[in-house]
């Protein structure tokens, strides 16, 4: 039997690409009867070879001592660690060039665990708006119940409102985190990540605590936007979306430095918000085709967006590929993003009833929330994912009643265009 080194990252001085490393990084077939693919470790607990080994494992797990050189955490209990979880996290970290990744039971589990790990009563979180509806509810309704205030700024409005939000937050307490979702869900408005990192540096000097910049990178990452390269600290993904990519798992992740993720890791251990072995195994499967799937979706989205842009029944299309390269947003997009992604919104001429007629007429594109799957989806943000936001605030954020959000999948683009054409003309 040929044993394969699980940590090969280069060959003859050539550095291997993430797409290649997804096929085997972190896994040693020799430890699993030579199986070419990692088995599912469906177990709650692990046997220690001795009582002293168990003691050493727990000392390391609870931070009672520093690890020895090259010492890795031992397997204890699947709420703490599991081979599937650890291999998945190693592979997730590769895409962003990060020191570490943590996997969670959902994207919201990742977001909430991360914020609770970094915030305390009396603290303030500065955040962009709009964000995913669940994130908005956490920021606006849940965190205040725990004595954590939040101050928002609107994505796509430039530096001034962002800095004003920071000043407002400083007057209320310690700024514990800057939370950003870019592109924004569902408007695709952008937030300057490098400027957020600079703001965090300034706050560190002013208040003696540099707040981490936490970025929900679900719409573009990890292929088309790299927040860590712009000075941000934690990158969050709903693994349910493009990374899982098949609409058959619910999971999330935090990616970043060891320092930024260690308190999150401890909080995850106590709250029990990690993902399970089977889900981790399914996501490892999906990582092998992430680049292929996401690239096809981006190509398809460009075709669909171009068709919608020229249809007489469409008022506007919030597609990043249409930004004027000479505008401030266009320059930010060129500096920060590598592709426009495959999720965007468009507004039909009229109101809610007109948007509903288009949604109900779609035959190939499925009427469902979520995004990033192999199939194309369409939904109505104002009535669905963002329905909990007050109507006046929704309007201020640009989430209008005639807006439809689409996630373009990997079907043939001609078929998708045909479906949108018939749905728009059916109205």
N, C-alpha and C positions, 0 to 999 in steps of 0.2 A: 504494500500500500504506500502511496506517495503522500507524505504529510505536507500540507501547504501552510506556509507561515502566514498567520492571520494579520500581521502588521506590515506587510509589504505596501509601501506608498510610493516607491520609485523603482525603476529598472534601468541599470546602467547609466545612472545620472538623470534619467528622464522621469519627471514627476508625473505620477498617474492622475488622471482627471477624476472628479467626483463620480461621473457616470460609470467609470470602470470600478472604482472602489465600492460602489453599492453592491457589487456581485459577491463580495466576500470579506470586506474589511471587518475586523473584530471577531471573526469566527474561525476556529481551528477544528477542521473535520476530525482530526485525530482524537479529540475529546468526546466525539459523538459517533463512534463506530464508523468513521469515515464518511458519514452522510454529507453529500455535496451541499445540501441546504440545511440551514440551522433547524433543528427540531423545535417543537413547542414544549417548553419546560412548564407543564401544567402541574405545578406543585405549590403548596403554600409555604413549606418550610424545607430547610436543607440540613443534612446531617454533618456534624462536626467530627473531625477525625480524633479530636481529644478535647478535654475540658479546657485546657490552656489555649487551644486554638479558638474555641468559642469566646473565651475571655478577650483574646486579642482582636477578634472580629468586632465585638461589641465596643471595645475601647475606641477603635477607629470609627465605627459607625456613629457614635455619640460625641465624637470630638474630644475624648478624654486624653488623647495623646496625638502627637504629630506622626504621620506615616513615616516609616523607614524608607530609605532610597529604593525606588522601584516597587514599593509595596502597594498592592491594589486592595480595595475593600473585599473582604470575603463574603461569600453568600450566606445569608442568615435566614431571611423571611421575605416573602414576595412583596410585602408592603415596603420593605427597605430596598431590596434589590432582587433581580432575577436575570438570568442570562439573556433572555429575549429583550428585556428592558435595556440592559447595558449595551448590547450590540446595536440596538436601534439608536440609542442616544449617541454612541460613537459615530454612527453614520450620519445622523442629523447634524452633528457639529461640523462635519467635513464641508458641507455645502456653504456654510457661512465663514469658514476658516476660524471657528471658535475653539476655545479651550474645552468647552463642556456643553452638554445639552441635557435637558430633563424632559421626560415624557409624562403626559397627564391624561386623565380620563376624558377630557374634552378641552376645547379651546377656552371656554369660560373657566374651567378648573385651573388652567394655566394662568389666565389673567388674574383671577381672584386670589389664587395662592401667592402669586408674585407681588401683588399690591399689598396684601395683608402682611407679607414677610418684610416689606420695606416701610410700612406706615404704622404710626401709633396714634392714639387719641390726641387730638390737638394739632396734628399735622395737616398739611394741605397738599392736594394733588392738582397740578396744572395739566390740563388735557385738551386735545384738539376736538373739534366737533365739525361734522357729525362723525359718529363711530357706529359700529354694529349695535343694533338695538339692545342686545343683552349687555354689552359693555356700557352703554348709556345708562341702563337701569342700575347697574352696579355702581357707577360713578355718581349718579344723581339721587338715587333712592337708598341704596344699601350702605355705602361707606359713611354717609352722614349719620346713620343710626349708630355707628361705632365711634362717633366723635371725629371723623376724618372729613374735613371740608374739601370741596372741589371747586376749581375755577376754570372755566372753559374759554377757548379762543377758536374762532372759525378758521378751518382749513382753507387755504387758497387766498387769504387776505393779506399775506405779506408779514413782514417783521413787526410792524407797529402793534397790532392787536395781540400778538404773542408776548411781546415784552410788557405790554400793559397788563396782561393777565398775570404775569410773574410778579409785577409790582403789587397788584391787588392781593395776590396770594401771600406775599411776604408780610403784608400788613395784618394778616390773619393768623400767622403761625409759621412754623418751619415748613419749607417746601420739601416734601419727602420724595417726590417723584414727578417726572414729566412723562406723561403717557400720550403717545401719538399713534394715530392710525393713518397711514398714507400709502397709496391713495385712499381717500375717505370712502366709506361705505354709506350711501350708494352714489355719491356725487362725483367720485374720482378726483376731487380737489386734492392738491398736493400740499405737503408741509416740508419745509426746508430742514432736513435732519442735521446738517452740519451746524446750522444756526441754533437748533435746540441743544446740541452738544456744547456750543459756546455759551449759551445761557446757563447750562448746568455748571460749567466751569466758573462763571461769574458768581453764581449762587454759592458755590463751594467756598469761594473767597469771602463772601459777605456773611454767610451764616455758619461757617465752620463745618458744613456738611454738604458734599456734592450730591445732589439728587440723581439717581440713575435715570437715564433716558430710556424708556421702555417703548418699543415700537411693535405694533401689530403689523406684520409684514405678509399677511395671508394673501392679499390680492396679487402681489408680484413675486413674492419669494418662494423658494430661495434662489431661483434662477435669475430673476430680472431686477432685483434690488438687494443691495448688501448694506444694511444699516450700520453694522459694526465698522465698516470701512469709512463711515462718515462721523465716527466718534461716539456712536450710541452704545449703550451698555447691555441691554437685553433685547433680544428679538423674540417675538411671540408668534406662533403659528396655530391656526386651527388645522391640525393634521387631517381632519375630516375632509378638507377641501382639496386643493391640488396635490398635496403630498400623498394623502391616502388615495384620492383620485377616482374612486369607483363607487362612491355613494353607499358604501357598505360598512363603514366604521365611523365611530365618533371618538376623537382623541385630540390632544393638543401638545404643544411643546414650548419650552423656553430655551433659548440658546444665548450663550454669552461667555464671560470670563468666569473663572473659578470664584473670584471675590464677589461678583454680582449674584452668582447663582447659589452660593453656599447657604445664605439664609433662606432662600426659596426651597432648597433641598431639605433643610431641616423642617420647614413648615409643611412641605409635602409629606414627609415621613409621619408627622403627627396628625395631619388632617386626613391622610390616606387618599390623596387625590391622584395618585399615579395610575397609569394605564395598566391593563391586564396582559398576561403573556400572549394570549391568542391575538388580541388586537395589535400588540407590538409586532408579532410575526406577520400579520397581514400588511402592516405598514412597511415592514422591511421588503416584502414582495413588491409593494407599490413603488418603493424608491428605485427599483431596478429599471423602471420604465418612465420615471418622472420627466426626464429631459425630452423623451420622445413624445409623450402625451401633451406636455405643456407647450412645446414648440408647435405641435399641430393645432392645438387650441388657439394659440396666438395668431397663427396664419389664418385660421378660419374666422376668427373675430375681426381681423382686418377686412376680410371680404364682406362680412355681414354689416359691419359699421359703415363701410363705403356705400353699400346698397341703401341702408337706412338714411344716410346723410342726404341722398338725392331724391328720396321719396316725397311726393307732395303732401302726404298725410303726417309727416314727421316734422315736428317743430325744431328740435335740436338733438344732438348726439354728444354725450359727455364721454368721448373716447380720447385717450391720451395721445394717440397717434395723430389727432387733428389739431393739436396745439400749435399756435404760430411760433416757429422757432425763434423769432425776434422778440417775443413777449417775455415778461418775467417768468411766467409759468413754463413757457417753452424752454427757456434757458435752464430753469431748475430741473425740468424733466431730462434734458440732455446731460446734465451734470449728475443726476441721482439715479436715473432709471435706465435699464438696458433694453427694455421692450415695453409696449403699452399694455401687456397683459391680455386677458380674454374675458374679463368681467367689466361691463360698463352699463350705463343707463341711457335711455333715450326718452324724449317726451313727445307724445302724439299731440296733434292739434285737437284741442277740446279740454275735457275734464276727466273725472274719474270714470264716468260711464263709457267714454270713448276708449280709455285705457283698458277697461274691463272687456269691452267688445273684442279688442285685439287679442287679449290674453285668452279669452274663451274660444277664439277662432283658430288658435294655433293647433296644429295636428301632430307635427313631429317634435317640436320643442315642448317640453313638459312644464306644466304650471305647478311649480314647487319652489320653496325656498331652498337655501344652501347654494353652493357654487363649487366649481372646480372639479366636477365629475366628468366622466367620459361622455355623458349625455348632456345636451343643451337644456338649460332651464330658464324660465322666465317667471318673474314675480312682481308684485306691486308693493314697493317699500312702505308707502304711506299707510296702506291698509293692512300690512302684514308685519314685516320685520321691525318697522319703526313706528308701529301704531300706538305704542305706549307714550311716545313723545307728544306733548301738547301741540295742537294744530298750529298755534301761532309760532311756536319755536320751530316746528317742522318747516313752515313756510320761510322763516328767516334763514334756515340752513339749506334751503333749495330743494327740499324733498316735497315735491308738488304732487297734486292729485293726478296729474296726467303723465307721471313718470313710470316707466317700466324698466326694471333691472334685468339684464340678461347675463347668463354665464354660458359661453359658447364652448361646446364640446368638440369631439373629434370625428363627427359625422362628415360626409362629403359636403363641402361648402355650397355647391350648387343646390343641394337638397335643402339646406338651411335657408338660403336666399329665397327659394321657391315657397317655403313655408311662411316666412315673414311677408312675402309679397301677397300671398293669398289672404293672410290674416288682416293685413292693412286694407286690402281692397274689399274684404268682406264687410267692412264698416260703412 
